[in-house]
Amino acid sequence: MITQERLKEVLDYNPETGIFTWNKTLPNGISAGAKAGGVDSHGYIQIKVCGVAYLASRLAILYTDGYWPENTVDHGNRVRTDNRRINLREASHRCQARNRSTSIGNVCGVKGIRWRVDRGRWEARIAINRCHEHLGYYDNLLDAAYARYAAEQCLGFQDCDTNSSAKKYIIKQGGVC
């Protein structure tokens, strides 16, 4: 595993932009000052140092804080290529899962809520350890959002610093959380 000292020998990191650049011209023709890394198949910036590929988000924490993150590194704004230090935080897999975006198929824009055609009502659900917990059926989206937000609070989602889509919807509708 790379050390902070070795990392700083080969790369420079700007915590305000999140961009790594090479300190020295490399044998493969990459010039000193050139932007380091590229986007991997999952959409994250990856940088190869001494033949080993590292995620730039993890390197940013090593570079600025001097330690290798034990957990995953979460991008607060959910932009996988935004490696500004202010946007990165170490998070457990559970917290990172709670901070995922609303799925593409979600028609209402509130995570954990879906329209049930067979019931003619909104269903609120929440995932606990990969199992979906039914929170009830509701005549309107606002009531379903309240149920979802209450469940998030009971389960400690706020400890993961998530951006609750239920809370955002409630506030947008003039409700109080």
N, C-alpha and C positions, 0 to 999 in steps of 0.2 A: 504494500500500500504506500502511496506517495505521502511524503511529509510536507508540512507547511514550508519548511526551508527549501526543499527541492522544488516545490510548486512555484515559489517566488523567484527561483533562479530562472525558470523557463517561461513563466507567464506573468503578465501584469493584469490586474483586475480593477475595474472601475466600479465601485459599489453603487454609484449614482446612475450608471447606465446599464450595469449588469453584464458588460462586455469584457471578455478576456482577449488579450493580444499577446503575441509572441515577443519575448524579450530579445531573442537571438535569431539570426537567419538559420534556417534548418537545412540539413543536407538535401532534402527533397525539393529545395528551391523556394520554400515559403520565407518571405522576408520578415525581418524584425519589424514589429509594429503592425503586422497583418492580424486581422481578426482570426481568433482561434475557434475551431470547432464547426460543427454542422448539425443539422436537425436529423435525429434518428427516426426510426419507423413509428415511434409512439408520439412524436412531436416535441421531444425534449432536445435541448442543445447537448451534444456529446463532444468531448475533447479527448483526443488520443495523446497521452504523454508516455514516452518511453515504451511504446507498443501496447499500452493498456488504455482502454476506453473508460472515461469517467463522465458522469453527468455533471454539467457545469454548475447546477444548483448545489450539489454536494461540495464541489471544489470551492465555490464562493464562501461557504461556511468555514471550510478548512482555511482558506486564504485570510478571511477577516477575523475569525474567532479562534483559530489555532487548534481545532479538534475535528475529528471525522465524525459526522452525525451518526448516532446509534440507530435512530429511527429513519423513516422516510422524510423527505423534504417537501413541504407543501408550498405551492405557489398561491398566495393569498388571493390574487385577482383571477386565478384559474387560467392564466396565459402561460403555457408551458415554456415559452421561449423568453419570458420576462424574468431574468435572473438578477434584478436589482436586489441588493441585500435587504432592503426594507420590505420587499415582497416575499421573502423566503422565511420559513419557520420550520423547525423540526417538529414533526407530528407523528403520532402513532398511526398505524394502518387504519384503525377505527376512526380516528379524527379525520384523516384524509378522505376516507369514504364518505363521511358526513358532509364534507365540503365539496362534493362533486356537483357538477351542474345538473340542472333539470334535463331529463332525457329528451331527445328530439321528438319522440312520439307523444310527449305530454302536451295536451291541447289547451290546458288552462293556465300553464305557467307556474303552478305551485307544485313543488316536489311532494310526492306521496299522496296526491289527490288525483282521482280519475273519475270520469263520467261513466256510470254503469247504465247502459242502454236497457238491459234486462230489468233494472229496478227503477229507472227513470229518476235517479238521484245521484248525488256526488258521494263517492266513497273516499274516506280518509284512511290511510295506512301509514305504518312506519316500520322500518326494518331494524330488527334487533338480532345481532349475531347471524345475519344473513337470512333470517326468518321474518316474513311479513306479519305484522300484528295488525289486525283489523280494529280501527278506531270508531267505526260507525258509518251510517248513511245519513246524508243531509240534503235538505231541500234546496239549499243554496250554497254557493261556493264559499261565501264568507264564513258560514258556520263550520264548514269542513276545514277551512284554514285555521280557525280558532282551535279546533280539536287537534289538528296536526301540530300547531305551535305549542299547545299545552303539553302534548306528549314529548316534544323536543325538550321542553323545560324540565319535565320530570326525569328524562333520561340523561340530562347533563350535556346536551348538545352545545349549549353556550360555552362550556368549558373548552370546546374545540375551536372556538372563535369562528364559527360558521356564519355564513350569510344566509339566514333563513328566508326562503322564498315565501313561506307562509306569513312570516312577520312582515315582509315587504308588501305582500298583498293586503294584509289587514290594515296597515298604515295608509296605503294607497286608497283604500276604500273609506278612510276617515275613522277607522276603528282604533282602539287603544290596546296596547300589549302590556 
